Amino acid sequence: MHGAFNGKFLRVDLTRGTTEVEEVPELTTRMYLGGSAMAAYILNRDLKPGIDPLGPDNILVFTTCPANGSPLSGTNRFTCAAKSPLTGGYGEGEAGGWWGPELKFAGFDGVIVTGQSPRPAYLWIADGKAELRDASHLWGKLSGEVQDILTGETDKRARVLQCGPAGERGVRLANIVNELKHFHGRSGLGAVMGSKRLRAIAVRGHGKLEAKDPQGLQAVLKWFREQYKRDADMLHKYGTSRNVVGMSADGILPTRNFQEGQFEHAKDISGQRMAETILTDEGTCFACAIACKRDVDVPEMGVSSKYGGPEYETIAASGSACGIGDLKVIAKFHQICGEYVLDTISAGMTIAFAMECFGNGILTKADTDGIELRFGNGDALLAVVEKMAKREGFGDVLADGAKRAAERIGRGADQFVLTVKSQEIPMHEPRGKQGLALAYATAPAGADHMRAPHDPLYEGFHPSGAHALEPLGLCEPLPRLELSPRKVRAYYYANQWWSLCSSLGICHLAATPIDILGITPMVNLARAITGWDTSLWELCKVAERGKALARVFNSREGFTPKDDRLPRRLHEAFTSGPLKDVRIDPDTFARAVRLYHQMEGWDPETGWPTFAKLAELGIEWAAKPGDSW
């Protein structure tokens, strides 16, 4: 394919059992690029408000990005989106791996799945052709077995994406995974795929990305080779859990359902300890030299590197948040979630919620199938997560997340729920990084830690520049505990950059400020692969367009500014540790959220983007009914 786009989406109607090609106009690709912005555009265009997320009317969208297939490290991310069965609003997840680039090499920029198959099916895509096949023999099988069967039935080098047994059973915490290790996490998207009885999508392509400006692409690749020092990269050496010990020392390692910020076993669950003990290899994604993924083996517990290994979010969610300091138990938890394809953040935090309920007498062994569900009990963690994935016994109570579980349990259980828009909060402490509170509260798919770089970065802003976000004009240092108008502005600008990454296809872990991929080189990459005379300004407008459409989607589903809130616990002060007496002040937070809404151009009463903002973005067709020119 010449350039960054094929100009084609594959549309699959599972009810009718048909596939067809949808041509994508160049203006559409220029306005939305791909990834998250393109997915938000398609869902708003095609999906009616008010539908059942687990019914046949939901639409499941996979959108690649223009950078997918580039030989530059960190350019392999692609998006999956649908109406979320967990939140009832916009659901989205990005994943790395190989599936996104492979789909582009097979001739398509995305796949739009509609309807519901009358029987289990899988989709086989190869070099511009597609067919639906029977998947009855795959139904109920663990992800590893399905991977092996499908590479045997299709092509040994096919890339396989699947929903897993948790998705089949409609678990609202179910993920989608490709190559067993790369997840579209959060939002319950695996349950949407399972409800459609679409067990997997296998892809094989022999194309390649040919940049419109080959010399421009080579210049970016040369820059990367000169700048990136793999031997000095802590992300490569220790993975995403490289900072566990430091976070605990700072009082921001979520511990025992966010009751504390320090964990006595932080060293035992760190990336450094993993490297010394169970690590077998540094896994990676398509064309990525950073190789931040972890592959682990624990033979005595049946843990295999086939499923990769736990990342930071998994380590904190099943480790410190549950009071468990055994890395081998965490690795087993990770594998169970990988086999059934379950979100480790939501699963871990739902179990942490249940553990706090148990410790306060709201739950007893009579409720939990005889399991002593206390903080620190690794055997209980593993038993319950498998029950959740299978919807067995007490696991069925937890399988739809902490908020719904609290509603079923009653007896005051809701006081221990830590969710935003019904989605469990991730493993970062906003009380110690207060700009992060805006990301948790306002993210369209529920609490999300990947909306913008975190506050410690802001302390390095300087008027002389020489920092990662200098091209955005951020130049005033900001303390991490500050929540002020200037912090709101910094979050808003930084959020533009990371939202752009999700449409361009850049991994947030490879992008600045976490790693090497800077803003200006990525603009140069976009120019080289598309052939457009584009700019950071135009590209940031794509990001803003995508954010506005995600907001429109939620507004159509009845969400209002009142849903941009935090769990009560985050407004309560720590009672010990380095952040003793620190909390997120509710009044200050409310003012910050209102200011952020104004910056985005969102109506203060309804939350819907104003007609003026939508018109400025060229998407006035998405205006609130009755709000027009």
N, C-alpha and C positions, 0 to 999 in steps of 0.2 A: 504494500500500500504506500502511496506517495503522500507524505505528510502525516499529520497526527491523527487523522480521522478516516474511517471507512465510509462515513456518511450513511450507515445502515444500522438499524436495530432489528433484532429478531423478535417478532410478536408471536406468542404462544397462547392459544386458546385451549385450555385443558378440558373444558366441557365438551367442545366439539372435536378435540383431538387433532387440531390443525396448527400449522405454523405458516407464517408469511413474513415477508421482508417489508419493513417500513423505511422509506427514504427520509433522511434528516436534512433539511435545508441548511446551507452554510450559515445563514443568518442565525439560525437556532444554535448551532455549535459556537458561533462567536459570542452570543449572548449568555450561554450557560456552560460552555466548555465541555463539561462531563461531570462525573462524580456527584457530589451532594447537590449542587445547583441544578444540574440536569435532572436528577431524580425528583427534586422538589417541583420542578416545572412539570414533569410528566404526571406526577400524582395529582397536582392541582388541576391539570388539564383533563385527566381521564377518570378520576375517582370521585364518585358522588359522596357528599357528606352524610354522616349518620349510618354508614353501613356497618355490619358486624365484622370486626377484624378477622374472625375465624370462619367467616362465611365465604361463599363463592364470589361475592362481589368485590372483595379486596383485591388489590393489584400488587404484585411483587415485582420490583424493578431492580435490575442489576445494571449499573452504569460504569463503564470504564472511563478513564481520564486521558487527556492528550499525551501526557508524559509516559503512560504505560507502554512498555516495549522499548523504551529508551535504554541505552547501555549505561546510563548514569545511575549510580547507587541511590537508593531511596525513592525511586520513581515508579513503584509497582502498586500503589494503593488504588482500590476501586470501591464503589459504594453499593450497598443494598438498602432498599427502603420500601416501606409499606405503612399502612395504618397499623399502629402498635396494639397488640392484644394486652400488653402490660399497662400502658398509659391511656389508651383510647385516643391518642393523638398521633402526631408525626413520629414515625419510627425510622431510625437510620443507623447504619453501622458501616465503618470502613474496615477493609482487610487488606493485608499484603499477600505475600506468597507468589504463586505463578499463574493463578487462574485468570486474572484480569488481563495480563499481557497475552496469554494464550487465546483468549476470546478475540482480542484484536487481530492476532495472527490468523485466526480462523475466519476473519472477514466481517466481524460485527463490533460495533461500539457499545452495544448493550443488549439486554434481553428484557422484554416486558411480558410477564406471566399473568394471565387472567383466567377466571373460571375455576373449576374444580373437577379433577379427573374422577370418573366413576370407579376407578380401581387404581392401585398403586402404579406409578409410572416413573420413568426417568427420561431425561432428554439427552440425546447424543448429537453434538455439533461437531462437524468436521469440514474445514475448508469451504465455508459458504453454504453447506447443506446441513439440514437438521431433521431429526425424526424422533418421535415419541415411542418409547418401548415399554413393555410390561416390566414392572418392578416388584411383582408379588413375591419373588424369591429373595428380595432384599428387605422386605418389610420386617421390622422387629430385630434386625441384626445390628450389632455394634458397628461403629463407624469404620474401624480398621478392617473388618471383614468386607464391608461394602466397598471400600477403596480397592481391595485386592480383587474382588469379583469383577468390578467394572473395568479396571485396567486389563483384566483378562478378556472380557467380552468386547471391548472397543479397540483400544490401542495401548500398548504397554507404556507409552509416554503420554497418555491422556492425563489431563488435569481434572480432578474430581472435586466437585462442590456438593455438599449434602447437609441435610437437616438433622439426622440422627434420631434414635428412638425417643428422646425427650420431645422433639418436634412432632413426631408421629402421635404422641399421646397428648398433644396440646398443652404441654407445660409452658406457662407464660414466661418462663425464664430461659427458654430454649434459644440456642444460637444457630448459626450456619457456619460451616467450616470448609476450607479447601485444603487438600493435601494433609489432613488430620491435625494441622498445627496452626493454621491461620484463620482467625475467627472474625466474622461479623458479629461483634458482641453487643449486648444490651438490647432493649426494646422488644424481646420475644419474637424476633423475626423467624427463628426456626419453627415456631408454632404456626406461623402463617404458611410457611412452605409445607409443613406437615399437614395442615388443614386442607391444602390443595392436593394432597396425596402425591406430591412431586418429591420423590425421595432423593433425587440427585440430578446434577447436570454435569456430564462429562464432555470435555472440550479438547480438540486437537487441531492445531493450525500450523501451516508451513510458511506463512507470510512473515514479513518483518517490517519494522518501522523505518521508512526512508525519509530523513529530514528534508524539508524544503530548502534549508540552508545547511548543507553538510559541513561547510567550514565553520559556521557558527556553532554547530553542535560539537565539533572537534575542539573548538576553543573552550567550551564549557567543560568538556572531559579533561582537557589539559589543565584547566584551573583546579579541578577536583584532585587530580593526581598530585599536583604541586602542594595543595593545601592540606589534604587529609593524611594524618599520621596514625595509622591503625594501631601501632604498638603502644601509642600513648592514649588511646581512646578507652576510657573506663567503661563506656557503654558496650564496646566489643569485649573487653576482658571479663566484665562481671554482669553484663546484662542490665535489665531495667531495675533489678534489685540491688544495684551498686550502692545506693544511698540509705539503706535500711538503718544502719547503725547511726549515721548522722541525723536522720529524721527523728529517731528515738531520743537522741541527745538534745535535739531542739524542742522536744515535746510535741511533735507533730506526726507521730506514728500512730494511726488509729488502733486503739487497744480496748478490748472487751466492749465492743459495740460503741466505740467513741466515748466511753466513760473516762478514759485516760489517754494521754498522749505519749507515754513511755512504756516500753515493754522490756521486762527483765531478761527475755531470751532473744533480744534483737540480733545479737551476733550469731546465734545459732540458726537463724533463718535468713541470713544475709546472702547476697550474691558472692561475697568472698568465701563464706563457708561452703556454699554450693560448689564453687570452683575447686575447693580442697577435698570434697567428698564425693558427691554423686554425679557431677558433671561429666559427660562423655564427649561433647562437642559443642561448638558455637554454631547454631543453626542460622539460616539466612533466608532471604527472599530473592526473587528474580534479580539478577545482575547487581546485587548489593554486597559491597566489600565490608560494610560495617558489621554485619553478622551479629546482631544483638540477641538473637533468639537463643534459648537454652535447650539442650538435649540432655536428658538424664536417664540413668538406669538405677533401679533398686530391685535387683533380682529376687530377694527374699520376700518382697511384697508384690511381685508381679508387675512392677513398673518398668516400662520399656521406652526407649528413646524414639520408638516409632511415633509416639504421640508428643514428641518434643519435651518440654519441661515447663515448670511454673515461672511466670513472669511476676513482676512486683505486685500487680493488682491481686493476683491469685495468692501470693505469699502473705500479703497483709489481710486479705478477706478471709482466708481459711486459717491463717496463722495468728497474728497479733489480735485481730478483731475478735477471734474466738478463743484467745488466750492459749494458743497451742504453739509450742516452741520446737517441735520435732519436724525437721525438714523432710524426712522420709514420709511422714504422714501427709504433709502438704503435697508432696509429689504424687502420692496415691490419690489424694483428692483431685488434683489436676487431671490425672489420667481418667478417673471415673467421669469427670465432667467432659473430657475429650471423647470418651467412648460413647457417651449418651448425647453429647453436644449440648452442653448446659453452660450458661453464663456463670463464670466463677465469681464475679463480683456480687451479683444478685443472690446467688446460691449461698455464698459465704456470709453475706450480711443478713440474709433471711435466717440462717442458722444462728448467727450471733444474736439476733433479736430473740429467737426462741430460747437461747441459752440464758439471756437476761430474764426472760419471763420465768424460766425454770428456777433460776436463783432467787426470784422474788415470790415463789409459791403460786404464781398464776398458772403454771403448768406443773404437772406431777408425772411420775412414771406411768400412772394410769392413762394419761393423755398421749404419752410418747412411745407407746408400744413397749414399755418396760425399759426404755433407754434412759440412762442417767445423763441427761443433756445439760451438763454443766460446763462452764468455761474451763478450758484446759483438757477436756476429755477427747483425745484423738480418735478413739474407737467410736465414740458417739458421733463425731463429725462424719466419719466415713460411712457409718450405718445410715445416718439420716440423709446424706446427699444422694445415696443410691436409691433410697425410698422415694425421694423427691423426683428423681429422674424416671422412676417407674410408676409414680403416683400410687404408691402402696401405703396403706395405713396412715400414720401421722405424716408421712411424706406428702400425701395428697393435700393436707392442710397447708403445707408450706410451698407447694408446687406453683402457686400463682403469685408468690411474692409476699413480703412482710405485711404490706397494707391489707391485703385481702385476708391473710392469715389472722391478723389481729381482729378483723371484723368477725371471723368465724369463732375465734377463741373467746373474745369479750373479756370481761373481768378486769378491765383496765390495761389490757395488753397494748393498746394503741400508744401509750406513753413511751414505749420503747421502740417505736417504728421510726426509722431514719430514711425517709424517701422524699423525693420531689417529683410531683406529677405521677406518683405511684411507683417510681423507679428508685431502687436502693442507691444511696450515695456511694461514690467511689472512695478509694483509699487515700484521700488527701484531706488534711485538716484545715478548713477555712478559718478557724479561729486563729491559726498561726500564719495564714496567708489570705488576708481579708478580701483582696480583689477576686480571689477564687470563688467567694460567695456569690458574685454576680454570675459566674459561669454555672454554678450549681442551680441557681434560682431561675435563670432565664433561658437555658438551653432548651430547644424545642422538644427533644426526646426524653426529657427528664435529666436529673443531675448528671453532669458530664465534666470530667476533669481535663478534656482535650479541646476546649474551646479557645484557649489562649495560653501562652506561657505563664508560669506561676510567679507570684510576687517577689521571691528572692531575686529574680532577674532584674526587676525594676530598680533595685538598689544600686545597680551598676550603670544606670543612665547617667550621661554627663554631657554638658554642652560642647565639649571638644570632640564628641562622637566616639568612634572606635569601639562601638558595641553593636550587638547583633541587630537591634531594631532601629538603628540610626536612620535608614532610608525612610522610615515612617515619620520622622521628625520628633521622636521622643528623646528628650535630652535633659530632663530634670530628674535627679535621683528621688526615689520614693520608698519610704520604709514599708516593710511587709505588713505591719499591723495597722497601717493607715487605710482608712476608707473615706475618701474625700472626692470632690469634683475632679481633681487632677488624676486621682487613681482611676476614676470611672473613665476618663478620657484615655488613659494608658491602656486600660482593658479593652475599650472600644477599638482602638487602633490595632492592638495586638491581635484581637479577635478577627479583624479583617484579614490579617496575614494567615492565620491558621485556617480560617474558612476558605481562603483561596487555595491553600494546600490541598484541601479536601475536594476541590474541583479540578485542580491541575494534576493531582495524583502523587503528591509529595508526602512521604511519611513524616509525621510530626516528630518522630524520634530521630530522623535523619536531618530534619530542617533545623535551622537556627531558631532559637538559641540552644536547643538541646544538643545538636551536633552541627555539622559543617555546612549544610546547604543553605546559603545565604539568600537574601531577598533579591539582590541585583543579579546574581548568576541565574536564579530561577526565572527572572524576567527574560534574560538572554536565552535561556533554554526554550521558553515559550515562543520567542521570536523565531528561533532556529527551526523548531519542529513544525510550526504552523505556517511559516512564511509571511505572517502578518507583521505590520509595523506597529506592534502593540506596545503597551507601556504598563507600569505599575498601576497607574490610575485606572486604565480600562480593566485590568485584571481584578483590581479590588472592587470594581463595580459588579463584576460577576459574582464575587463573594457576597456582596451586599444584596444582590438580587436573590441569591439562593437563601440567605437568611430571611429576607422579607417573605419569600414564598413558603418557607417552613412555618413562619409566624401566621401567614394567611391560613394555612392548612389547619393549625390548631384553633385559630379563631373560628373557622367554619365549624369545628367540632365542639364549640362551646367554651373553650378556654378563655380566661380573662386575665388581667393583671393580677388578680387575687391568687392565681395559681403560681405566680413567680415568687415563691416563698421558700423558707428554709425549715427544716425540722426544728422543733422547739429546743432540742438539746444544744444546738449550735449557738443559741442565744443565751445559754447558761454558762457560767464561768467554770474553768477548771478549778479544782480544789487543791491541786498539788502540782509539782513539776515546774519546769522553766516558764510555763505560761499560766501559772497560778493567778487566779482572778481575772484572766483574760476571757472575753466573750465577744460576740458580734452584737453590738448595741442595736436593738430592734429599730429605734427611730432613725439612727444614722443609716442603717441598712435600707429602710423604706425610702429614704430620700435618695440614696444612691441608685436604687432600682428605678425610681421615677425619672431621675436624670438620664439614666441609660436608655430608657424607653424614648425619651425626648430626642436623644442623639440618634437613635435608630429611625425616628419618625413614626413611632407607634402611638396610636390614640390612647390617652391616659385612662379613658373609661372602658373602652372595649378591648384594647390591646391590638386591634387590627391596624396594620400599616395605613397611614393616611393616604387619601387619593393623591395628594401632592407628592408624597414620597414614591408611591408606585408609578406615577406618571414620570417622575424624574428618572426612574430606573427602566422605563419603557415597558412596564407590565401593568398598566392601568386596567387591563382586562381582569385582574385579580382583585379589584376593589370590592369593598363591602357592598352588598346589594343596596341600591338607593344612593350610593355615594358615587357621583359621576361628574363629568364635565358640565 
